[in-house]
Amino acid sequence: MTGKVKPPHANRGVLRKKEEEKSQLTSMVDYVRISFKTHDIDHIIQNVLHINREFMTEEPRGFYGYIGTWRMDMIKVFYSAPDDERGTLIELSGKGCRQFESFLECRGKTWFDFFQDCLNEKGNFTRLDIAIDDKKTYFSIPNLLKRVQKGLCVSRYRRVDNNGSNQIEDGSSAGTTIYFGSKKSESYLCFYEKNYEQADKFNLSYDDLEKWNRYEIRLKSERAHSAVCALIADRNLKKIAIGIISNCIRFVEEKGEGDKRKRKTSPFWLKFIGDVEKLQLTIEPKKDFYEKSRNWLQNSCAPTMKVILEVDRVLGNSRLLDVILNAEEGALGDSDLLNMIFNAKLQDKHEKMLETFLTPIHEMVV
Amino acid sequence: MTGKVKPPHANRGVLRKKEEEKSQLTSMVDYVRISFKTHDIDHIIQNVLHINREFMTEEPRGFYGYIGTWRMDMIKVFYSAPDDERGTLIELSGKGCRQFESFLECRGKTWFDFFQDCLNEKGNFTRLDIAIDDKKTYFSIPNLLKRVQKGLCVSRYRRVDNNGSNQIEDGSSAGTTIYFGSKKSESYLCFYEKNYEQADKFNLSYDDLEKWNRYEIRLKSERAHSAVCALIADRNLKKIAIGIISNCIRFVEEKGEGDKRKRKTSPFWLKFIGDVEKLQLTIEPKKDFYEKSRNWLQNSCAPTMKVILEVDRVLGNSRLLDVILNAEEGALGDSDLLNMIFNAKLQDKHEKMLETFLTPIHEMVV
């Protein structure tokens, strides 16, 4: 897989044959978002998308704080108000990616050329999805879930979510989806049975479903940007994709060492991963996060803290502070408010802010 | 079942004891949306909610096409533009329902009285959720799903969806949810393991989870309105709850007639349905009048307070708390964070929340 939209005509038959022999796995770019600090929409449309704006339509609304959109169906460019530092955002949904490939093909370009154009224009990749279609089906998704439930998955993630459906009539499965990692996090994997999804979408019977698994990699922020940089360097989408999956999860045998991390990788997983090396997406933290966190602490935390202290003063005779300072950990149950605080569930934004605030700047600088 | 917010004082002990003996099942109104054609928000707040608007805050944004909101935490009234036929919408989320019960209780009214008030003002119920808490646990949710997958559920629905989570480390379950019917439809049931949900919410260990299943009935549009009309007619939530659950699903034995519809109902299901019939509608009374703001304190203030304490712990060697407790006013300059807090400018929402938190409910009722 070279990342070419299509191989030159002369090679196509050969390539297809080789692919079929090899694996039946195909990979594709499935979602992209790139933000640019510039407000020069014309420039972005002309020099990055290379589409004639006359064929695009303008809409006086946007998303994520952008105020307007130039679009050609699912190929979209959002723009912000002139004094808004958001600038401009290119968004290609799954369908948008397929549509954009027509334009790439027409210009004899690849996704890698497009990604390079984006970087040249100081674009920042905020989302990248890569999808792998598996029509051989290296494994069954419900069986993979069973392996997870037997504790046979080794991962840097802590949790796996799953969705499933069953027909009430006979209880038969109507498709299973597994999420490795939290949907809210910067990266997660989504494995599902594309054949059932397609059958539901087009109202087809489940009786004659072709085998078809879909493995999706969803990357945000720095991880998306890192992956794009790796793609440009390597120009091999499938290798990068499997490298990411391989770095995230590994399935091991039931027997062996007590510590499952030391056990051998299951043959079915080895076969799927092949000889692709793990790909670590390193993250380059932003330098201005520290100041942002400080402002947030000052504008958001401090007032609410003041409120808590006031509530405590009025209702609790300052028992809260007394308890915080003097009590043993075990005795904290004394204060209702204190319990509330210690049991408080931090949202992602809180965790992020805390982490950022507590990381010395020099560790964030690259 | 009387639908009273609280039984008369004299009966309380008896009722609680009976309940425990009988079933451990409790039910509650868990979500309500009522739309009114009128744009007279004052009238709705005063004559339907009976809350003094001075204690509510206005926000220049709404949902579902409404342009603004009057709210007291999770008790919300949305309004639309003057020429918009949407009119006004009352929305009480789960938390909003619990909060609103404080006001009902204070006025000596029940949900049925409130529903009647809504109808009197030509309100149209567009959503009604009823929840049943099962702390005895008549069945295990994962086992119920297995029965579905064995084709042992008889239903007018065609499909069952499920969500689940597993810990990667040992594969153990982290909670299962079953949806009978489509989430997009006018009515569906949602059965889930509330104990896992609570553990996740409050970041508790799964080790010592108490048994706790939650069965929710979610009704929209005409189905919601019909259910409310039936509720008002006989002031009896149990008939509605039983009628809906029994109408929607039935679990049968594995052996018997080839047509499962003709098979006997499973004993475990009969026992559950039977006990539901004995269900008393009691609404968990508020522990104190400040419950209404407790959510806000817990969800908004407590996490940020925790962040501050953590920042102080790591960066300041707990000087913050030390200084708060021991220092003279003049010596506060010692702590950067403390200065930040004492100089914090409270926004209107903070002032309002503080005021609401510190005002007894009876002073807010109109």
Interface residues (C-beta under 8 A of the other chain):
Chain A: V148 Q149 K150 G151 L152 C153 V154 S155 Y157 R158 R159 V160 D161 N162 N163 G164 S165 N166 Q167 I168 E169 D170 G171 S172 S173 A174 L297 Q298 S300 C301 A302 P303 T304 M305 K306 V307 I308 L309 E310 V311 V314 L315 L321 D322 I324 L325 L337 M340 I341 F342 N343 A344 K345 L346 Q347 H350 M353 L354 F357 L358
Chain B: V148 Q149 K150 G151 L152 C153 V154 S155 Y157 R158 R159 V160 D161 N162 N163 G164 S165 N166 Q167 I168 E169 D170 G171 S172 S173 A174 K201 F202 N203 Y290 R294 L297 Q298 S300 C301 A302 P303 T304 M305 K306 V307 I308 L309 E310 V311 V314 L315 L321 D322 I324 L325 L337 M340 I341 F342 N343 A344 K345 L346 Q347 H350 M353 L354 F357 L358
